[in-house]
């Protein structure tokens, strides 16, 4: 199977909430040569949804290293830190997100998460990519 076919398969699994299968397909796509922030973010989401936030975080960090202007990976990185219990780091990254992407697609979510953490703390269910 080609790397692109693996990625397409991963996208299909993701669309149907089949997270473990998406992890496998995205991992195969990366091994096959697709190595960019989008695929690492997709793999991170699949790990996150498979209750593996540490592995998700690793993928978001790779995506940010590849492209510090990658919006979704930065937002998701903060969510992973929140679920892992590092609220301080999560807030710092969400604030960084707001500075970098003031018109971004997750501005309202980032502001809500920051307010929630500051006011009430954070539960794993309240932070998600």
C-alpha positions as CSV (number, residue, x, y, z in Angstrom):
1,X,0.0,0.0,0.0
2,X,1.3,3.5,-0.8
3,X,1.9,6.1,1.8
4,X,-1.0,8.2,0.3
5,X,-3.3,5.2,0.4
6,X,-2.4,4.6,4.1
7,X,-3.1,8.3,4.8
8,X,-6.5,8.1,3.0
9,X,-7.3,4.9,5.0
10,X,-6.4,6.7,8.2
11,X,-8.7,9.6,7.3
12,X,-11.5,7.1,6.7
13,X,-10.9,5.5,10.0
14,X,-10.8,8.9,11.7
15,X,-14.1,9.9,10.0
16,X,-15.7,6.8,11.6
17,X,-14.1,7.1,15.0
18,X,-12.0,4.0,14.5
19,X,-9.0,5.4,16.4
20,X,-6.7,2.4,16.8
21,X,-7.0,1.6,13.1
22,X,-6.3,5.3,12.3
23,X,-3.2,5.1,14.4
24,X,-1.9,2.1,12.4
25,X,-2.7,3.7,9.0
26,X,-1.2,7.1,9.9
27,X,1.9,5.3,11.2
28,X,2.2,3.4,8.0
29,X,1.8,6.6,6.0
30,X,4.7,8.2,7.9
31,X,6.8,5.1,7.5
32,X,6.0,5.3,3.8
33,X,7.3,8.8,3.4
34,X,4.6,11.2,4.3
35,X,6.3,13.3,7.0
36,X,4.7,16.6,7.5
37,X,2.8,18.5,10.2
38,X,-0.6,17.5,9.0
39,X,0.0,13.8,9.2
40,X,1.7,14.1,12.6
41,X,-1.3,16.1,13.8
42,X,-3.7,13.5,12.4
43,X,-1.7,10.8,14.2
44,X,-1.7,12.8,17.4
45,X,-5.5,13.2,17.3
46,X,-5.9,9.4,16.7
47,X,-3.6,8.7,19.7
48,X,-5.5,11.3,21.8
49,X,-8.9,9.8,20.9
50,X,-7.4,6.4,21.8
51,X,-6.7,7.6,25.3
52,X,-2.9,7.9,24.7
53,X,-2.3,11.6,25.4
54,X,1.4,11.3,25.9
55,X,1.8,9.8,22.4
56,X,-0.5,12.4,21.0
57,X,1.7,15.1,22.6
58,X,4.8,13.7,21.0
59,X,3.2,13.9,17.6
60,X,2.0,17.5,18.1
61,X,5.5,18.5,19.2
62,X,7.0,16.9,16.0
63,X,4.5,18.9,13.9
64,X,5.4,22.1,15.7
65,X,9.1,21.5,15.1
66,X,8.4,20.9,11.5
67,X,6.3,24.0,11.2
68,X,5.9,26.4,14.1
69,X,3.0,28.1,12.2
70,X,0.9,24.9,12.1
71,X,-2.2,26.1,13.9
72,X,-3.9,22.8,14.8
73,X,-0.9,21.1,16.2
74,X,-0.2,24.0,18.6
75,X,-3.8,24.1,19.8
76,X,-3.8,20.3,20.3
77,X,-0.5,20.4,22.1
78,X,-2.1,22.5,24.8
79,X,-5.0,20.1,25.1
80,X,-2.7,17.2,25.5
81,X,-0.8,19.0,28.3
82,X,-4.1,19.8,30.0
83,X,-5.2,16.1,29.9
84,X,-1.8,15.1,31.2
85,X,-2.4,17.3,34.2
86,X,0.0,20.2,33.3
87,X,-2.5,23.0,33.4
88,X,0.1,25.7,33.7
89,X,1.8,24.5,30.5
90,X,-1.5,24.1,28.7
91,X,-2.5,27.7,29.5
92,X,0.9,29.0,28.3
93,X,0.5,27.2,25.0
94,X,-3.1,28.3,24.6
95,X,-2.0,31.9,25.2
96,X,0.8,31.4,22.6
97,X,-1.8,30.1,20.2
98,X,-3.9,33.2,20.7
99,X,-0.9,35.4,20.1
100,X,0.1,33.6,16.9
101,X,-3.3,33.0,15.5
102,X,-5.6,35.8,16.7
103,X,-8.1,34.9,13.9
104,X,-7.5,31.2,14.2
105,X,-10.2,28.5,14.1
106,X,-9.8,27.6,17.8
107,X,-9.7,31.1,19.3
108,X,-13.0,30.8,21.2
109,X,-12.0,27.3,22.5
110,X,-8.6,28.5,23.6
111,X,-10.2,31.4,25.5
112,X,-12.8,29.1,27.1
113,X,-10.2,26.5,28.1
114,X,-8.0,29.2,29.7
115,X,-11.0,30.7,31.6
116,X,-12.1,27.2,32.8
117,X,-8.7,26.2,34.0
118,X,-8.2,29.5,35.8
119,X,-11.6,29.4,37.4
120,X,-12.3,25.7,38.1
121,X,-9.3,23.6,37.2
122,X,-9.5,21.1,34.4
123,X,-10.8,17.7,33.9
124,X,-9.5,15.4,31.1
125,X,-12.9,15.5,29.4
126,X,-12.9,19.3,29.1
127,X,-9.8,19.5,26.9
128,X,-9.9,17.9,23.5
129,X,-8.4,18.4,20.1
